[in-house]
Amino acid sequence: MLDLRRFRHFVAVAEDLHFGRAADRLGMTQPPLSQSIQALERELGVRLFARSKRSVALTPVGAQWLPHVRRLLDDAAALPGIAARLARGEAGTLRLAFVSTADYSVLPDLVGRYKAAFPEVELSLKEATSDVQVAALLDGGLDAGLIIPPPQASLHASLAYLPLLREPLVAAVPEAWIATGRLAPDPAGLRLAEVAHEPLILFPRPSAPAFHDLITGCYAARGAVPRIGQEAIQMQTIISLVSAGMGMALVPRSLRNLARTGVRYLALEGPVPEVETGLVWRRDDPLPVVRRFVEMAARGS
């Protein structure tokens, strides 16, 4: 087993090259210090010092070993502070997942503020749909997630949830539809009933049931039924398919930050439903880094 006391004795003698002065610096007498060094050499099976009646010198092995021992002692001295920072949530690892829509709204600001406040925390980020995040939280594979929430009654009782952002839906349409006259923008907003025949690109319902139902409900409130053309689970993919002219999509307003050639974002007419993004975590999670992250999210920007 490592004996840090003997390592400190070794460094003191190596620095002073005099057992008497080293013993005074350590607050002990010379005989116990000599015995400690001898015991260390026996344990290692290596001579660390070349001794004579008039001098003490490091052996080549002792000289090369000295910087390693110094690093070890420095690391050991830092351990109490590390424990304290871990307990305060100022160090450690936080595993955070996010839905693709959050990448264009709440994620950049929240992560930026958190990293600025807690630079010693290792933040592991992963993009995942809401259903995957909830499953990972329940089995312990994730610490927190940014999700489009299901109805509160269906959220598992062991999970806590904090709403962060509500924003209206807008339509992402191919620029080519406008250029060719297939679609004429209206200053009052796009009328879904008039474009319900156009293919709609949508999240699959199992991956984001609340978001899926919000979009189909928006059509239903206008007496229309959407014609599903494609399904995709990443917002970047959906916008790419719109750019390719494969269909239109209803997306959170913050997706306008995803500028893509060939895509135009249009407001919708009439009352527009809002999509919510929030933070979810295990209600009884003891990790201090999770508590700190939740506190920062609750304070807002």
N, C-alpha and C positions, 0 to 999 in steps of 0.2 A: 504494500500500500504506500502511496505517496505521503511523505512526511514534510509538509511545507516548512515546518520549523527548521529542519535540517537543511533544506534548500536555502532558507534565509541565512543560516550560518555559513553555508558555502559561499554565497554572494558577498557577505561581509568580509570574510577572509580573503576572497579573490580580489576585492577592491582595495583592502588595506595591505595585503601581503604581510600581515603581522598579526599573530594570534592575540597578543595582548591588547593592541589597539582595537581590533575587531571585537574582542570580548567587552571592552569598555563601551563601545558603541552599542552593543546589544544589551548592555546592562546585566552582564553575567561575569563569572570568573573564567580564567583561561582553561583550567583542567576540563570542566564540562564541555567547553567549546571544542577542545582537541578531541575529546571522546566522541562528540557528535560527528565531527568530520571523519574520524576513523570508522565509525559505524556506517556512515554513508558510503564510504569507499568499499567497505566489505559487502554491503548490500548490492552495490553496482558491479563489484568485481573489477574495479578500475581505479588506478591512482589518479587523483585529481591535483595533488600538490607534490612538489619535490621539496623536501625539507632538509635543512642542515642546521647546525648549531647557530649559524649567523644569519640565515636567510630562509625565506619561504617564497616559492615560485610556482606558478601554475604549470602543470604538465601540458603538452600539446592538446591532449584530450580535454583537460580541464578548461583550457582557454577557449576551445571551440564549443564546449558545452555551456559556458557562461551565458551567452546571449539567449539560449533556449530557456535556461532557468529564469532569467530576468523576465522573459515574455510570460512564462507560466505564473510567476508571482504577480505580474501586472494584471493578468487575466483573473487570478484568484482575488486580488484586491478589488476588482471591478464587480465581482459577483453580488455583493450585498446591494449595490446600487442598481444592478440589473433586476434583481428580485423586486426592489421597491418600484421601479418603473413598470415592470410587468403587472404588479398589483394595482398600480394607478391607471393602467391601460395606456401607458405612454410607450410601450414596446410590446413586441410579440408579433403574431400573424393574424390577419383578418381575411377570411375567404368570403368574397362578395361576388354575387352574380347579378346580372341585370338583363332585362328585356331589351331588344334592339331599339325600341322607341326611346328608352331612357338615355341612350347614347347621344341623342340630339336635344335633350331637355335637362333633366336634373342631374345626370351622372357627372358631366365634366366639372360643374361648379362644386358639387358635394365632395368628389374625390380630391379636387384641387385644394379645397379648404382643409380637408382632413389630413392630407399629406403635409401641408404647410404647418399644421398644428402638431402633428405627431410623426415627424420624419423617421423615427426609429421603428415604426410599425411596418412590417412587410405586408403590403396589400396585394392579395392574389385575386385578379379579376377574371370573370368568366361570363360569356354571353350565353343565356339560356332562356327558354320560354318559361312562362309563369308556372305551368304544371310541373316542369322538370325541377324548378327551384323549390317548390313546396315539398316535393318528394325528397330532394336532397337535404332540406332542412330537417325533415322528420327522421331521416336515417343518420343524421350527424355529419353528412358530407359537405355541409355548407354552414356558414355562420350568419349570413344575412343576405337579403336579396331585394332588388328593386323590381317590382312586379306590377302588372295590371291586375288588380285584385278580383277574385271571384266574389259573389255576394257574401257579405259578412257572415251570414248564417252558415255558409258552407265552408268557411275557413276553419281548419282544425283548431280545437280548443287549446292546444299547447303552443300555438303560435300567436304572437302579438303583431299588430299592424298599425302603421302610422301613415296617413295620407300626406303626400308631399305636393302634388300638382294636379290641377284639373284644367283641361284645355279642350276647346271645341275641335270637332272634326273638320277637315277641309278635303277637297277632292284633288287628287293627283291625276292629271290627264295627259295623254300624249300631245306634245306640241303640234305634231302632224295633223291631228284631228282638227285643230283650230286653223292651221294654215290652209287646209283643203276645204274648209267650210263644213266639215262633218259635225263640228260642234261650235256654236256661237256663244262666247262668254256673255253673260248678262250682268250689268252693274249691280243688280239686286241679289245676285248669287245664282249658282247653278241649280237648276230645278231637276231633282233626281227623277221625278216621274217622267220627264222628257228624255232621259238618257238610260232608263231602266233596261232598255234592250241592248245596251252596250255591255260587253263582257266586264265582269268585276273580278279583280284580283284580291284575294282575301286570305287571312289567317285561317287555318283549319280549326274548327271549333274545339276539338279535344285539347289543343295547345293553349288556347286563350278564349275560353267560353264567354267571358264577360265582354271582351273586345269584339268577338264575332257577333254576339247577340246585339251589341250596341249598334253595329253597322247594319245588320239586317233589320233591326228595329227602326233605324232611321229611314230605310226604304218603306217599311210597313206603315210608318206614321204618315207617309205621303201617298199611301194607297198604291204602292208599287212593290214588285217582287224582283229582287236582283237576279241577274243571269250570271252565275258563277262561271268564270272562264278558266282561272288558274288558282291554285292555292300555294302559299309559301309561308315559311315560319320565320324568315328574317326580313326586316323592313328594307334593308338594302336590296335584297332580291326582288321584293315587290316593286320598288321604285325602278329597278333595272328593267323589269318586265313591262312597266308602264312606258319607259323610255323606248323600248323596242316596239311599242304599238300593240302589245298583246292585250291591253285592256286598261281600265281606269281603277283607281283605288281610293278608299276613304281612309285618311290617316290623321294622326294628331297634328295640330297646327305647327308644333315645333319641328316637324319633318321638313318644313320649308328651309331649315338649316342644312338639309341634305340637297345641295344644288346639283342637279344632274342634267346634262344636255338632253334636250328632247322632252323635258317634263315641265308642265305648267301647274302651279298650285292655285286652285280657285276656291273662293268662299262658297258656302252653301246657302241657299235661300231659306227663309223661315227660321223657326226655332231649331237650333243646332244642338244635338246632344254632346256632352263632354265626356272625354275619356280620362280616367284617373290613374295616376302612377303613385305608388307608395312603397314604403319600406316594411319588410317582414322579417321577423327573427323569432327564435325560440323564447317563449315567455320567461322561462326559468334558467336561461343561459347564464352561467357564472362568469363567463369570460369578460374581464374588464374592458378589452378592446371593443367588444360589441356594445357595451354600455356607453362608452365614449362616442362611438359612431352614431348611435341612436340619439344621444344628447345633441350632437352637432347637427344631425338632420332635423331635429325638432326646432332648433334655433333658426333655421333657414339661412338664406344668404345675407 
